[in-house]
Amino acid sequence: MDANIRILAKVGTAVITEADVTAAIAGMGPKAQAYNSPEGRRAILDQLINKQLLVAEGDFVMKDQPL
C-alpha cells in the first residue's frame, strides 16, 4: 500500500482510507459542500464503517447457508 495513503479505519479485512471518504463526498453532488468539514467527514466515515459492518455481517450469515 502507498505510504501516502492515510488509513482511517479497519473493519475486518476492509480498510477505509481518507481517499474513500473524499470519493464518497465527491459523489454526493450539490450536497457535498455540507460534508466538507471535520464533522461532515466524520459522519461520512461513520457511514462507510457501518456499510462495511453490514457487509461483514452478511458474509458471516451467508457462509453457513447452503447454495
N, C-alpha and C positions, 0 to 999 in steps of 0.2 A: 504494500500500500504506500502511496506517495507520502513523504514526510510532511508535506504541507497540508494534508487533509486533517481537519480537526474533528475528531470523534466526539459526539455529544452524548450518545447513549448506546448501550448494547442490550439487546433483548434476545436471549438465547444466542444463536449464532449470527443474528442480524445486527448490522451496525448502522446507526443513524448519524450522519455527518452534518456539518454546517452547510455543505452544498445541498444536502437533501432538504433542509429547511428553506434555503434560498430558492430552490427549484419549486417547492410547494407554494411559496409565496408568489413567485413569478407566474405560476399557473392560475392564480386567482383573478387575474384581470384587474378591473377597476377597484375591487375590494382590497387589493394587495397593499395599498398605502396604509390602511388601518392596522396592518400587522407588521409593518416595518419599524418596529420599536422593540426594545428588550422584552417588554411584557408580551407583545404580539408574537414575537419569535418564540418565546417560551410556550405560549398557547399552541402554536403550530407544532413545536417539538412534542408537547404532551399528546397531541392528536396522532402524530406519527408513532409514538411509543404505544399508544392504545391500539392502533391499527396492527402493529407487529405482535402485540399480545394476543389479539383476536386470531391472527394467522397462526401463531404458535398453538393456541388452544384448539383451533380447527385441525391442525396437523396431528395433535395428540389424540383427539377424539377419533379421527379418521383412521389412524394406524391400526386400531383394533376392529375396524369394520371390514367384513368380507366384501370383496369386489363383485 
